[in-house]
């Protein structure tokens, strides 16, 4: 990571990508213990994915 990237603000798309990745990771962890919560996380991730598609 260069010094210039240290203070660079993330774009809206990058923020949404990070959020999507986090939600899918949580859904994967929950899939073995609580299927309903896992499905809710996947649904949230799908909404984030739609937001990303609307940006493009």
C-alpha distance matrix in Angstrom:
0.0 3.7 6.7 8.2 6.4 7.0 10.6 11.0 13.7 13.9 16.8 19.9 19.6 16.1 17.8 20.8 19.0 17.5 21.0 22.7 20.7 21.5 25.1 25.6 24.4 26.8 29.5 29.1 29.5 32.5 34.1 35.7 37.0 37.6 38.1 38.8 35.7 33.7 35.4 34.7 30.9 31.2 33.2 30.5 27.8 30.2 30.5 26.8 26.9 29.8 27.9 25.1 27.8 29.4 26.3 26.4
3.7 0.0 3.8 5.4 5.4 6.6 9.7 10.3 13.7 14.7 17.4 20.9 20.9 17.8 19.5 22.8 21.4 20.1 23.5 25.4 23.7 24.6 28.1 28.8 27.7 30.1 32.8 32.6 33.0 35.9 37.6 39.3 40.5 41.0 41.4 42.0 38.8 36.9 38.5 37.5 33.8 34.1 35.8 33.1 30.5 32.7 32.7 28.9 29.1 31.7 29.5 26.7 29.4 30.6 27.3 27.3
6.7 3.8 0.0 3.8 5.5 5.2 7.6 9.3 12.9 14.8 17.8 21.2 21.9 19.0 20.2 23.7 22.8 21.4 24.5 26.8 25.5 25.9 29.4 30.5 29.5 31.4 34.3 34.4 34.6 37.3 39.3 41.0 42.0 42.3 42.9 43.2 39.8 38.3 39.9 38.6 35.0 35.6 37.1 34.1 31.8 34.2 33.8 30.0 30.6 32.9 30.4 27.9 30.8 31.7 28.2 28.7
8.2 5.4 3.8 0.0 3.8 5.4 6.3 6.8 10.6 12.7 15.2 18.8 19.6 17.1 18.6 22.0 21.5 20.5 23.6 25.8 24.9 25.6 28.9 30.1 29.5 31.5 34.2 34.5 35.0 37.5 39.4 41.4 42.4 42.4 42.7 42.9 39.6 38.0 39.3 37.9 34.4 34.8 36.0 33.0 30.7 32.7 32.1 28.4 28.8 30.9 28.2 25.7 28.4 29.0 25.4 25.9
6.4 5.4 5.5 3.8 0.0 3.8 5.5 4.9 8.3 9.6 12.4 15.9 16.4 13.6 15.1 18.5 17.8 16.8 19.9 22.0 21.1 21.9 25.1 26.3 25.7 27.8 30.4 30.7 31.4 33.8 35.6 37.7 38.8 38.7 39.0 39.2 35.9 34.3 35.6 34.2 30.7 31.0 32.3 29.3 27.0 29.1 28.7 24.9 25.3 27.6 25.0 22.5 25.3 26.2 22.7 23.2
7.0 6.6 5.2 5.4 3.8 0.0 3.8 5.7 8.6 10.4 13.8 16.9 17.9 14.8 15.5 19.1 18.7 16.9 19.8 22.4 21.3 21.4 24.8 26.3 25.4 27.1 30.0 30.5 30.6 33.1 35.2 37.1 37.8 37.9 38.5 38.6 35.2 33.8 35.4 33.9 30.3 31.1 32.5 29.3 27.3 29.8 29.2 25.4 26.4 28.7 26.1 23.9 27.1 27.8 24.5 25.5
10.6 9.7 7.6 6.3 5.5 3.8 0.0 3.8 6.3 9.2 12.4 15.5 17.2 14.7 14.9 18.7 18.9 17.4 19.8 22.7 22.3 22.3 25.3 27.2 26.7 28.1 30.9 31.8 32.0 34.1 36.4 38.5 39.0 38.7 39.2 39.0 35.5 34.4 35.8 33.9 30.6 31.5 32.4 29.0 27.3 29.6 28.6 24.9 26.1 28.1 25.1 23.3 26.5 26.7 23.3 24.6
11.0 10.3 9.3 6.8 4.9 5.7 3.8 0.0 3.8 6.4 9.1 12.5 14.0 11.8 12.6 16.2 16.4 15.6 18.1 20.6 20.5 21.0 23.9 25.6 25.5 27.1 29.6 30.6 31.2 33.3 35.2 37.6 38.3 37.9 38.0 37.7 34.4 33.2 34.1 32.4 29.1 29.6 30.4 27.2 25.2 27.2 26.2 22.5 23.4 25.2 22.2 20.1 23.1 23.4 19.9 21.0
13.7 13.7 12.9 10.6 8.3 8.6 6.3 3.8 0.0 3.8 6.5 9.3 11.5 9.7 9.8 13.3 14.3 13.6 15.5 18.2 18.7 19.0 21.5 23.5 23.8 25.1 27.5 28.8 29.6 31.2 33.3 35.8 36.4 35.6 35.7 35.1 31.8 30.7 31.5 29.5 26.4 27.0 27.5 24.1 22.5 24.4 23.1 19.5 20.7 22.3 19.1 17.4 20.6 20.5 17.2 18.9
13.9 14.7 14.8 12.7 9.6 10.4 9.2 6.4 3.8 0.0 3.8 6.5 8.0 5.9 6.4 9.8 10.5 10.2 12.3 14.7 15.2 16.0 18.3 20.1 20.6 22.1 24.2 25.6 26.6 28.3 30.1 32.8 33.5 32.7 32.5 32.0 28.9 27.6 28.2 26.4 23.2 23.6 24.1 21.0 19.0 20.9 19.8 16.1 17.1 18.9 15.9 14.0 17.3 17.6 14.4 16.0
16.8 17.4 17.8 15.2 12.4 13.8 12.4 9.1 6.5 3.8 0.0 3.8 5.3 5.2 6.4 8.7 9.9 10.8 12.5 14.3 15.5 16.8 18.6 20.2 21.4 22.9 24.5 26.0 27.5 28.9 30.4 33.4 34.2 33.1 32.5 31.8 29.0 27.6 27.7 26.0 23.0 22.9 23.1 20.1 18.1 19.4 18.0 14.5 15.1 16.4 13.3 11.3 14.3 14.3 10.9 12.5
19.9 20.9 21.2 18.8 15.9 16.9 15.5 12.5 9.3 6.5 3.8 0.0 3.8 5.5 5.1 6.2 8.6 10.0 10.6 12.2 14.3 15.4 16.5 18.4 20.0 21.2 22.5 24.4 26.0 27.0 28.4 31.6 32.2 30.8 30.0 29.0 26.3 25.1 25.0 23.0 20.3 20.3 20.0 16.9 15.4 16.4 14.6 11.2 12.3 13.2 9.9 8.6 11.8 11.4 8.5 11.0
19.6 20.9 21.9 19.6 16.4 17.9 17.2 14.0 11.5 8.0 5.3 3.8 0.0 3.8 5.4 5.1 6.1 8.6 9.8 10.4 12.2 14.2 15.2 16.4 18.3 19.9 20.9 22.4 24.4 25.6 26.6 29.9 30.9 29.6 28.5 27.9 25.4 23.7 23.5 22.0 19.2 18.5 18.6 16.0 13.7 14.4 13.4 9.9 10.0 11.4 8.8 6.2 9.3 10.1 7.3 8.8
16.1 17.8 19.0 17.1 13.6 14.8 14.7 11.8 9.7 5.9 5.2 5.5 3.8 0.0 3.8 5.4 5.0 6.2 8.6 9.8 10.6 12.3 14.3 15.4 16.6 18.5 19.9 21.1 22.8 24.4 25.7 28.6 29.7 28.8 28.1 27.8 25.1 23.3 23.6 22.3 19.1 18.7 19.4 16.7 14.2 15.8 15.2 11.5 11.7 14.0 11.7 9.2 12.5 13.7 11.1 12.3
17.8 19.5 20.2 18.6 15.1 15.5 14.9 12.6 9.8 6.4 6.4 5.1 5.4 3.8 0.0 3.8 5.5 5.2 6.2 8.7 10.0 10.7 12.4 14.4 15.5 16.7 18.4 20.1 21.4 22.7 24.3 27.3 27.9 26.8 26.4 25.8 22.8 21.5 21.9 20.1 17.0 17.3 17.8 14.6 12.7 14.8 13.8 10.0 11.5 13.7 11.1 9.7 13.4 14.2 12.0 14.1
20.8 22.8 23.7 22.0 18.5 19.1 18.7 16.2 13.3 9.8 8.7 6.2 5.1 5.4 3.8 0.0 3.8 5.4 5.0 6.0 8.5 9.8 10.4 12.2 14.1 15.3 16.3 18.2 20.0 20.9 22.2 25.4 26.2 24.7 23.9 23.2 20.5 19.1 19.0 17.3 14.4 14.3 14.4 11.5 9.5 11.1 10.1 6.3 7.8 10.0 7.8 6.6 10.4 11.4 10.2 12.3
19.0 21.4 22.8 21.5 17.8 18.7 18.9 16.4 14.3 10.5 9.9 8.6 6.1 5.0 5.5 3.8 0.0 3.8 5.4 5.1 6.1 8.6 9.9 10.6 12.3 14.3 15.3 16.5 18.5 20.0 20.9 24.0 25.3 24.3 23.4 23.2 20.7 18.6 18.9 17.9 14.6 13.9 15.0 12.6 9.7 11.4 11.7 8.0 8.0 11.2 10.0 7.7 10.9 13.1 11.7 12.8
17.5 20.1 21.4 20.5 16.8 16.9 17.4 15.6 13.6 10.2 10.8 10.0 8.6 6.2 5.2 5.4 3.8 0.0 3.8 5.5 5.1 6.2 8.7 10.0 10.6 12.4 14.3 15.4 16.7 18.4 20.0 22.7 23.7 23.0 22.7 22.7 19.7 17.9 18.8 17.6 14.1 14.3 15.8 13.0 10.5 13.2 13.5 9.9 10.9 14.1 12.8 11.1 14.5 16.4 15.0 16.4
21.0 23.5 24.5 23.6 19.9 19.8 19.8 18.1 15.5 12.3 12.5 10.6 9.8 8.6 6.2 5.0 5.4 3.8 0.0 3.8 5.5 5.1 6.2 8.6 9.9 10.6 12.2 14.2 15.5 16.5 18.2 21.2 21.8 20.6 20.2 19.7 16.7 15.3 16.0 14.4 11.0 11.7 12.7 9.6 7.7 10.9 10.7 7.5 9.5 12.5 11.2 10.7 14.1 15.6 14.9 16.9
22.7 25.4 26.8 25.8 22.0 22.4 22.7 20.6 18.2 14.7 14.3 12.2 10.4 9.8 8.7 6.0 5.1 5.5 3.8 0.0 3.8 5.5 5.2 6.2 8.6 10.0 10.5 12.3 14.4 15.3 16.3 19.5 20.6 19.4 18.4 18.2 15.6 13.6 13.9 12.9 9.6 9.1 10.5 8.3 5.2 8.0 8.9 6.1 6.9 10.4 10.3 9.4 12.3 14.5 14.4 15.8
20.7 23.7 25.5 24.9 21.1 21.3 22.3 20.5 18.7 15.2 15.5 14.3 12.2 10.6 10.0 8.5 6.1 5.1 5.5 3.8 0.0 3.8 5.6 5.3 6.2 8.7 9.9 10.6 12.5 14.3 15.3 18.1 19.5 19.0 18.4 18.9 16.3 13.8 14.9 14.6 10.9 10.5 12.9 11.1 8.0 10.9 12.5 9.9 10.1 13.8 13.8 12.4 15.1 17.7 17.2 18.1
21.5 24.6 25.9 25.6 21.9 21.4 22.3 21.0 19.0 16.0 16.8 15.4 14.2 12.3 10.7 9.8 8.6 6.2 5.1 5.5 3.8 0.0 3.8 5.5 5.1 6.3 8.6 9.9 10.8 12.4 14.2 16.8 17.6 17.1 17.1 17.4 14.3 12.4 14.2 13.3 9.5 10.5 12.9 10.6 8.6 12.2 13.3 10.9 12.3 15.7 15.4 14.7 17.7 19.8 19.4 20.9
25.1 28.1 29.4 28.9 25.1 24.8 25.3 23.9 21.5 18.3 18.6 16.5 15.2 14.3 12.4 10.4 9.9 8.7 6.2 5.2 5.6 3.8 0.0 3.8 5.4 5.1 6.1 8.6 10.0 10.5 12.1 15.2 15.8 14.5 14.2 14.0 11.1 9.3 10.6 9.6 5.8 6.9 9.2 7.2 5.7 9.4 10.7 9.2 10.8 13.9 14.2 14.2 16.9 18.8 19.2 20.8
25.6 28.8 30.5 30.1 26.3 26.3 27.2 25.6 23.5 20.1 20.2 18.4 16.4 15.4 14.4 12.2 10.6 10.0 8.6 6.2 5.3 5.5 3.8 0.0 3.8 5.4 5.0 6.1 8.7 9.8 10.3 13.5 14.9 14.2 13.2 13.9 11.7 8.8 10.0 10.4 6.9 6.2 9.6 8.9 6.4 9.3 11.8 10.7 10.9 14.3 15.4 14.9 16.9 19.5 20.0 21.0
24.4 27.7 29.5 29.5 25.7 25.4 26.7 25.5 23.8 20.6 21.4 20.0 18.3 16.6 15.5 14.1 12.3 10.6 9.9 8.6 6.2 5.1 5.4 3.8 0.0 3.8 5.4 5.1 6.4 8.7 9.9 12.3 13.7 13.8 13.7 15.0 12.4 9.7 12.1 12.5 9.0 9.4 12.9 12.0 9.9 13.1 15.3 13.8 14.4 17.9 18.5 17.8 20.2 22.7 22.9 23.9
26.8 30.1 31.4 31.5 27.8 27.1 28.1 27.1 25.1 22.1 22.9 21.2 19.9 18.5 16.7 15.3 14.3 12.4 10.6 10.0 8.7 6.3 5.1 5.4 3.8 0.0 3.8 5.4 5.2 6.2 8.5 10.9 11.4 11.0 11.5 12.4 9.3 7.4 10.3 10.2 7.0 8.8 11.9 10.9 10.0 13.4 15.1 14.2 15.5 18.6 19.2 19.2 21.7 23.8 24.2 25.7
29.5 32.8 34.3 34.2 30.4 30.0 30.9 29.6 27.5 24.2 24.5 22.5 20.9 19.9 18.4 16.3 15.3 14.3 12.2 10.5 9.9 8.6 6.1 5.0 5.4 3.8 0.0 3.8 5.5 5.1 6.0 9.3 10.2 9.2 8.6 9.7 7.4 4.3 7.0 7.9 5.2 6.0 9.5 9.7 9.0 11.6 13.9 13.8 14.6 17.5 18.8 19.0 20.9 23.2 24.1 25.4
29.1 32.6 34.4 34.5 30.7 30.5 31.8 30.6 28.8 25.6 26.0 24.4 22.4 21.1 20.1 18.2 16.5 15.4 14.2 12.3 10.6 9.9 8.6 6.1 5.1 5.4 3.8 0.0 3.8 5.5 5.2 7.6 9.8 10.1 9.7 11.9 10.2 6.9 9.6 11.4 9.0 8.9 12.6 13.1 11.7 14.0 16.8 16.4 16.6 19.8 21.2 20.9 22.6 25.3 26.1 26.9
29.5 33.0 34.6 35.0 31.4 30.6 32.0 31.2 29.6 26.6 27.5 26.0 24.4 22.8 21.4 20.0 18.5 16.7 15.5 14.4 12.5 10.8 10.0 8.7 6.4 5.2 5.5 3.8 0.0 3.8 5.5 6.5 7.7 8.9 9.9 12.2 10.1 7.8 11.3 12.6 10.4 11.5 14.9 15.0 14.1 16.9 19.3 18.8 19.5 22.6 23.7 23.5 25.6 28.1 28.6 29.7
32.5 35.9 37.3 37.5 33.8 33.1 34.1 33.3 31.2 28.3 28.9 27.0 25.6 24.4 22.7 20.9 20.0 18.4 16.5 15.3 14.3 12.4 10.5 9.8 8.7 6.2 5.1 5.5 3.8 0.0 3.8 5.4 5.3 5.3 6.6 8.6 6.7 5.1 8.8 10.1 8.8 10.4 13.3 13.8 13.8 16.4 18.5 18.7 19.7 22.4 23.6 24.0 25.9 28.2 29.1 30.5
34.1 37.6 39.3 39.4 35.6 35.2 36.4 35.2 33.3 30.1 30.4 28.4 26.6 25.7 24.3 22.2 20.9 20.0 18.2 16.3 15.3 14.2 12.1 10.3 9.9 8.5 6.0 5.2 5.5 3.8 0.0 3.8 5.7 5.8 5.1 8.3 7.9 5.2 8.0 10.6 9.9 10.1 13.2 14.6 14.3 16.1 18.8 19.3 19.7 22.3 24.1 24.4 25.8 28.3 29.6 30.5
35.7 39.3 41.0 41.4 37.7 37.1 38.5 37.6 35.8 32.8 33.4 31.6 29.9 28.6 27.3 25.4 24.0 22.7 21.2 19.5 18.1 16.8 15.2 13.5 12.3 10.9 9.3 7.6 6.5 5.4 3.8 0.0 3.8 6.2 7.0 10.6 10.5 8.6 11.5 14.0 13.4 13.9 17.0 18.2 18.0 19.9 22.6 23.0 23.4 26.1 27.8 27.9 29.4 32.0 33.1 34.1
37.0 40.5 42.0 42.4 38.8 37.8 39.0 38.3 36.4 33.5 34.2 32.2 30.9 29.7 27.9 26.2 25.3 23.7 21.8 20.6 19.5 17.6 15.8 14.9 13.7 11.4 10.2 9.8 7.7 5.3 5.7 3.8 0.0 3.8 6.5 9.3 9.0 8.6 11.7 13.4 13.3 14.7 17.3 18.3 18.7 20.9 23.0 23.6 24.6 27.1 28.5 29.1 30.8 33.0 34.2 35.5
37.6 41.0 42.3 42.4 38.7 37.9 38.7 37.9 35.6 32.7 33.1 30.8 29.6 28.8 26.8 24.7 24.3 23.0 20.6 19.4 19.0 17.1 14.5 14.2 13.8 11.0 9.2 10.1 8.9 5.3 5.8 6.2 3.8 0.0 3.8 5.6 5.6 6.2 8.8 10.2 10.9 12.5 14.5 15.7 16.7 18.6 20.5 21.5 22.7 24.8 26.3 27.3 28.9 30.8 32.3 33.8
38.1 41.4 42.9 42.7 39.0 38.5 39.2 38.0 35.7 32.5 32.5 30.0 28.5 28.1 26.4 23.9 23.4 22.7 20.2 18.4 18.4 17.1 14.2 13.2 13.7 11.5 8.6 9.7 9.9 6.6 5.1 7.0 6.5 3.8 0.0 3.8 5.5 4.9 6.1 8.6 9.9 10.5 12.3 14.3 15.2 16.4 18.6 20.0 20.8 22.6 24.6 25.6 26.8 28.8 30.6 31.9
38.8 42.0 43.2 42.9 39.2 38.6 39.0 37.7 35.1 32.0 31.8 29.0 27.9 27.8 25.8 23.2 23.2 22.7 19.7 18.2 18.9 17.4 14.0 13.9 15.0 12.4 9.7 11.9 12.2 8.6 8.3 10.6 9.3 5.6 3.8 0.0 3.8 5.4 5.2 6.3 8.8 9.9 10.6 12.5 14.3 15.4 16.9 18.8 20.0 21.3 23.1 24.7 25.9 27.5 29.4 31.0
35.7 38.8 39.8 39.6 35.9 35.2 35.5 34.4 31.8 28.9 29.0 26.3 25.4 25.1 22.8 20.5 20.7 19.7 16.7 15.6 16.3 14.3 11.1 11.7 12.4 9.3 7.4 10.2 10.1 6.7 7.9 10.5 9.0 5.6 5.5 3.8 0.0 3.8 5.4 5.0 6.3 8.7 9.8 10.6 12.4 14.2 15.5 16.8 18.4 20.1 21.4 22.8 24.5 26.1 27.6 29.4
33.7 36.9 38.3 38.0 34.3 33.8 34.4 33.2 30.7 27.6 27.6 25.1 23.7 23.3 21.5 19.1 18.6 17.9 15.3 13.6 13.8 12.4 9.3 8.8 9.7 7.4 4.3 6.9 7.8 5.1 5.2 8.6 8.6 6.2 4.9 5.4 3.8 0.0 3.8 5.4 5.2 6.3 8.7 9.9 10.6 12.4 14.5 15.5 16.5 18.6 20.2 21.1 22.7 24.7 26.1 27.6
35.4 38.5 39.9 39.3 35.6 35.4 35.8 34.1 31.5 28.2 27.7 25.0 23.5 23.6 21.9 19.0 18.9 18.8 16.0 13.9 14.9 14.2 10.6 10.0 12.1 10.3 7.0 9.6 11.3 8.8 8.0 11.5 11.7 8.8 6.1 5.2 5.4 3.8 0.0 3.8 5.4 5.0 6.2 8.7 9.8 10.5 12.6 14.4 15.1 16.6 18.7 19.9 21.0 22.8 24.8 26.2
34.7 37.5 38.6 37.9 34.2 33.9 33.9 32.4 29.5 26.4 26.0 23.0 22.0 22.3 20.1 17.3 17.9 17.6 14.4 12.9 14.6 13.3 9.6 10.4 12.5 10.2 7.9 11.4 12.6 10.1 10.6 14.0 13.4 10.2 8.6 6.3 5.0 5.4 3.8 0.0 3.8 5.4 5.0 6.3 8.6 9.8 10.8 12.6 14.2 15.5 17.0 18.7 20.1 21.5 23.3 25.2
30.9 33.8 35.0 34.4 30.7 30.3 30.6 29.1 26.4 23.2 23.0 20.3 19.2 19.1 17.0 14.4 14.6 14.1 11.0 9.6 10.9 9.5 5.8 6.9 9.0 7.0 5.2 9.0 10.4 8.8 9.9 13.4 13.3 10.9 9.9 8.8 6.3 5.2 5.4 3.8 0.0 3.8 5.4 5.0 6.1 8.6 9.9 10.6 12.3 14.3 15.4 16.6 18.5 20.1 21.5 23.3
31.2 34.1 35.6 34.8 31.0 31.1 31.5 29.6 27.0 23.6 22.9 20.3 18.5 18.7 17.3 14.3 13.9 14.3 11.7 9.1 10.5 10.5 6.9 6.2 9.4 8.8 6.0 8.9 11.5 10.4 10.1 13.9 14.7 12.5 10.5 9.9 8.7 6.3 5.0 5.4 3.8 0.0 3.8 5.4 4.9 6.2 8.7 9.8 10.3 12.4 14.3 15.1 16.4 18.5 20.1 21.4
33.2 35.8 37.1 36.0 32.3 32.5 32.4 30.4 27.5 24.1 23.1 20.0 18.6 19.4 17.8 14.4 15.0 15.8 12.7 10.5 12.9 12.9 9.2 9.6 12.9 11.9 9.5 12.6 14.9 13.3 13.2 17.0 17.3 14.5 12.3 10.6 9.8 8.7 6.2 5.0 5.4 3.8 0.0 3.8 5.4 5.0 6.5 8.8 9.8 10.7 12.7 14.4 15.4 16.8 19.0 20.6
30.5 33.1 34.1 33.0 29.3 29.3 29.0 27.2 24.1 21.0 20.1 16.9 16.0 16.7 14.6 11.5 12.6 13.0 9.6 8.3 11.1 10.6 7.2 8.9 12.0 10.9 9.7 13.1 15.0 13.8 14.6 18.2 18.3 15.7 14.3 12.5 10.6 9.9 8.7 6.3 5.0 5.4 3.8 0.0 3.8 5.4 5.2 6.5 8.7 10.0 10.9 12.7 14.5 15.6 17.2 19.3
27.8 30.5 31.8 30.7 27.0 27.3 27.3 25.2 22.5 19.0 18.1 15.4 13.7 14.2 12.7 9.5 9.7 10.5 7.7 5.2 8.0 8.6 5.7 6.4 9.9 10.0 9.0 11.7 14.1 13.8 14.3 18.0 18.7 16.7 15.2 14.3 12.4 10.6 9.8 8.6 6.1 4.9 5.4 3.8 0.0 3.8 5.4 5.0 6.2 8.7 9.8 10.6 12.4 14.3 15.6 17.1
30.2 32.7 34.2 32.7 29.1 29.8 29.6 27.2 24.4 20.9 19.4 16.4 14.4 15.8 14.8 11.1 11.4 13.2 10.9 8.0 10.9 12.2 9.4 9.3 13.1 13.4 11.6 14.0 16.9 16.4 16.1 19.9 20.9 18.6 16.4 15.4 14.2 12.4 10.5 9.8 8.6 6.2 5.0 5.4 3.8 0.0 3.8 5.4 4.9 6.3 8.7 9.8 10.5 12.5 14.5 15.7
30.5 32.7 33.8 32.1 28.7 29.2 28.6 26.2 23.1 19.8 18.0 14.6 13.4 15.2 13.8 10.1 11.7 13.5 10.7 8.9 12.5 13.3 10.7 11.8 15.3 15.1 13.9 16.8 19.3 18.5 18.8 22.6 23.0 20.5 18.6 16.9 15.5 14.5 12.6 10.8 9.9 8.7 6.5 5.2 5.4 3.8 0.0 3.8 5.3 5.1 6.4 8.8 9.9 10.7 12.8 14.9
26.8 28.9 30.0 28.4 24.9 25.4 24.9 22.5 19.5 16.1 14.5 11.2 9.9 11.5 10.0 6.3 8.0 9.9 7.5 6.1 9.9 10.9 9.2 10.7 13.8 14.2 13.8 16.4 18.8 18.7 19.3 23.0 23.6 21.5 20.0 18.8 16.8 15.5 14.4 12.6 10.6 9.8 8.8 6.5 5.0 5.4 3.8 0.0 3.8 5.4 5.0 6.3 8.7 9.9 10.9 13.0
26.9 29.1 30.6 28.8 25.3 26.4 26.1 23.4 20.7 17.1 15.1 12.3 10.0 11.7 11.5 7.8 8.0 10.9 9.5 6.9 10.1 12.3 10.8 10.9 14.4 15.5 14.6 16.6 19.5 19.7 19.7 23.4 24.6 22.7 20.8 20.0 18.4 16.5 15.1 14.2 12.3 10.3 9.8 8.7 6.2 4.9 5.3 3.8 0.0 3.8 5.4 5.0 6.3 8.7 10.0 11.1
29.8 31.7 32.9 30.9 27.6 28.7 28.1 25.2 22.3 18.9 16.4 13.2 11.4 14.0 13.7 10.0 11.2 14.1 12.5 10.4 13.8 15.7 13.9 14.3 17.9 18.6 17.5 19.8 22.6 22.4 22.3 26.1 27.1 24.8 22.6 21.3 20.1 18.6 16.6 15.5 14.3 12.4 10.7 10.0 8.7 6.3 5.1 5.4 3.8 0.0 3.8 5.4 5.0 6.2 8.8 10.2
27.9 29.5 30.4 28.2 25.0 26.1 25.1 22.2 19.1 15.9 13.3 9.9 8.8 11.7 11.1 7.8 10.0 12.8 11.2 10.3 13.8 15.4 14.2 15.4 18.5 19.2 18.8 21.2 23.7 23.6 24.1 27.8 28.5 26.3 24.6 23.1 21.4 20.2 18.7 17.0 15.4 14.3 12.7 10.9 9.8 8.7 6.4 5.0 5.4 3.8 0.0 3.8 5.4 5.1 6.5 9.1
25.1 26.7 27.9 25.7 22.5 23.9 23.3 20.1 17.4 14.0 11.3 8.6 6.2 9.2 9.7 6.6 7.7 11.1 10.7 9.4 12.4 14.7 14.2 14.9 17.8 19.2 19.0 20.9 23.5 24.0 24.4 27.9 29.1 27.3 25.6 24.7 22.8 21.1 19.9 18.7 16.6 15.1 14.4 12.7 10.6 9.8 8.8 6.3 5.0 5.4 3.8 0.0 3.8 5.4 5.2 6.8
27.8 29.4 30.8 28.4 25.3 27.1 26.5 23.1 20.6 17.3 14.3 11.8 9.3 12.5 13.4 10.4 10.9 14.5 14.1 12.3 15.1 17.7 16.9 16.9 20.2 21.7 20.9 22.6 25.6 25.9 25.8 29.4 30.8 28.9 26.8 25.9 24.5 22.7 21.0 20.1 18.5 16.4 15.4 14.5 12.4 10.5 9.9 8.7 6.3 5.0 5.4 3.8 0.0 3.8 5.4 5.4
29.4 30.6 31.7 29.0 26.2 27.8 26.7 23.4 20.5 17.6 14.3 11.4 10.1 13.7 14.2 11.4 13.1 16.4 15.6 14.5 17.7 19.8 18.8 19.5 22.7 23.8 23.2 25.3 28.1 28.2 28.3 32.0 33.0 30.8 28.8 27.5 26.1 24.7 22.8 21.5 20.1 18.5 16.8 15.6 14.3 12.5 10.7 9.9 8.7 6.2 5.1 5.4 3.8 0.0 3.8 5.5
26.3 27.3 28.2 25.4 22.7 24.5 23.3 19.9 17.2 14.4 10.9 8.5 7.3 11.1 12.0 10.2 11.7 15.0 14.9 14.4 17.2 19.4 19.2 20.0 22.9 24.2 24.1 26.1 28.6 29.1 29.6 33.1 34.2 32.3 30.6 29.4 27.6 26.1 24.8 23.3 21.5 20.1 19.0 17.2 15.6 14.5 12.8 10.9 10.0 8.8 6.5 5.2 5.4 3.8 0.0 3.8
26.4 27.3 28.7 25.9 23.2 25.5 24.6 21.0 18.9 16.0 12.5 11.0 8.8 12.3 14.1 12.3 12.8 16.4 16.9 15.8 18.1 20.9 20.8 21.0 23.9 25.7 25.4 26.9 29.7 30.5 30.5 34.1 35.5 33.8 31.9 31.0 29.4 27.6 26.2 25.2 23.3 21.4 20.6 19.3 17.1 15.7 14.9 13.0 11.1 10.2 9.1 6.8 5.4 5.5 3.8 0.0
